[in-house]
Amino acid sequence: MLFKPFEFGELSTANRIAMAPMTRSRTNQPGDVPNQMMATYYGQRADAGLIVTEGAPISQVARGYSMTQGIYTREHIEGWKQVTEAIHQRGGKAFIQLWHVGRRSHSSITGLQPVSASALKDPDQVFGPLPEGGFGMIETETPRALSVEEIQATIGDFVQAAHNAMEAGFDGVEIHAAHGYLIDQFMRIASNQRDDQYGGSQENRMRLMLEVVEALVDAIGADKVAIRVSPHVIEGFKDSDPEIVELTLKAIAKMSRFNLAYLHFSENISRHEEVPESFRQQVREVYANPIMVAGKLTKQSANALLDKGYADFAAFGTPFVTNPDLVERMKNDWPLTEFDPDARLTLYGGDERGFTDYACYQG
Ligand SMILES: Cc1cc2nc3c(=O)[nH]c(=O)nc-3n(C[C@H](O)[C@H](O)[C@H](O)COP(=O)(O)O)c2cc1C
């Protein structure tokens, strides 16, 4: 199944293997601009049916990590063009992940106080400037609550970012509604204690996500819009949320009518709960359109998900870091290069080392 072409609406891909979005923080400074080194990296991996490029902040206040490439200035658009051209030259397809971190930030990164559903924070750290110089992990700052007018403006930022992505040559956009970032903060009780139409009931807590989806569908068309959620992940929160699974199921049932390019489940990063098979069945009862799954998948487990009809795409993260030719290796059952924990420091920031210098299989 993994190697069969995929078609849905305007989106067609050579296979069902996706490269999962991975922040690698290798921008040109100042301005956090995508560069030729990134184009080389993504071009090397364009055998993937679909590449989802790393989270791209949609505005200055949406930024939570230093050196991540934005999609809100003219320079960003021009920089991303090199990346989409490199992917398209090799016959690949590219969606950009649109990112607003909400409270997972600090004013030393953006010059602005972080924003969220409510003025609440959990213990949490992000990559930013250290007081003693250089970069490292710093504690996040307490956010301020967005006003209703500011929420509308934030939706406008998502729309502008989607238009920018189209101009940069992307085939679509993936809304980042996972991993404890802004949209997830609106969905969970611990971070959303609003008493207006964006807080309280489950319907109100899913409102921002649905409004962003609808605005982007109107702006660029449903087959260019996807969304990533992670109801079983506890990233950015102290505890799991008692209602997030139920809320997610209700929200995706409502999203069915949009006919999005795909719905992406991130299942297995940092702190998470195992996804029960019953959840996959419940998802399929309310959602018949394309689904992507990511999280510690192997060729075998990915094929099993596809064969059972629980997913249409399998996304791989870390295996794509170390295996630029992952698709060929899987197709031929060639061994994979495993990630060396000593190379951890090359994941975020730095130069070509640990980025574009992983070799294809030599036999
Ligand atoms: C270095 C690194 C950076 C990541 N950055 C992002 C990101 O920007 N957005 C996102 O949604 N997930 C991000 N993830 C999570 C991956 O998309 C993926 O879900 C995760 O690595 C699990 O898949 P894997 O086990 O195949 O690596 C990142 C993962 C890694 C290893």
The ligand as a MOL file (V3000), in Angstrom:
LIG
                    3D

  0  0  0     0  0            999 V3000
M  V30 BEGIN CTAB
M  V30 COUNTS 31 33 0 0 0
M  V30 BEGIN ATOM
M  V30 1 C 13.8270 17.4230 15.2190 0
M  V30 2 C 12.3140 17.3340 15.2380 0
M  V30 3 C 11.5670 18.4760 15.0060 0
M  V30 4 C 10.1610 18.4140 14.9890 0
M  V30 5 N 9.4440 19.5470 14.6600 0
M  V30 6 C 8.0980 19.4590 14.5020 0
M  V30 7 C 7.3560 20.5650 13.9800 0
M  V30 8 O 7.9010 21.6270 13.6060 0
M  V30 9 N 6.0140 20.4140 13.8860 0
M  V30 10 C 5.3700 19.2680 14.2600 0
M  V30 11 O 4.1530 19.1880 14.1680 0
M  V30 12 N 6.0660 18.1980 14.7040 0
M  V30 13 C 7.4000 18.2450 14.8120 0
M  V30 14 N 8.1110 17.1310 15.1940 0
M  V30 15 C 7.3970 15.8430 15.3620 0
M  V30 16 C 7.4470 15.0300 14.0600 0
M  V30 17 O 6.6510 15.6420 13.0520 0
M  V30 18 C 6.9220 13.5740 14.2520 0
M  V30 19 O 5.5640 13.6150 14.5860 0
M  V30 20 C 7.7100 12.8450 15.3230 0
M  V30 21 O 9.1120 12.9380 15.0940 0
M  V30 22 C 7.3190 11.3630 15.3990 0
M  V30 23 O 7.6170 10.6930 14.2190 0
M  V30 24 P 8.9210 9.7360 14.0980 0
M  V30 25 O 8.8250 8.7690 15.2640 0
M  V30 26 O 8.7870 9.0790 12.7700 0
M  V30 27 O 10.1200 10.6180 14.2380 0
M  V30 28 C 9.4960 17.1820 15.2430 0
M  V30 29 C 10.2770 16.0410 15.4850 0
M  V30 30 C 11.6590 16.0960 15.4710 0
M  V30 31 C 12.4560 14.8290 15.6930 0
M  V30 END ATOM
M  V30 BEGIN BOND
M  V30 1 1 1 2
M  V30 2 1 2 3
M  V30 3 2 2 30
M  V30 4 2 3 4
M  V30 5 1 4 5
M  V30 6 1 4 28
M  V30 7 2 5 6
M  V30 8 1 6 7
M  V30 9 1 6 13
M  V30 10 2 7 8
M  V30 11 1 7 9
M  V30 12 1 9 10
M  V30 13 2 10 11
M  V30 14 1 10 12
M  V30 15 2 12 13
M  V30 16 1 13 14
M  V30 17 1 14 15
M  V30 18 1 14 28
M  V30 19 1 15 16
M  V30 20 1 16 17
M  V30 21 1 16 18
M  V30 22 1 18 19
M  V30 23 1 18 20
M  V30 24 1 20 21
M  V30 25 1 20 22
M  V30 26 1 22 23
M  V30 27 1 23 24
M  V30 28 2 24 25
M  V30 29 1 24 26
M  V30 30 1 24 27
M  V30 31 2 28 29
M  V30 32 1 29 30
M  V30 33 1 30 31
M  V30 END BOND
M  V30 END CTAB
M  END
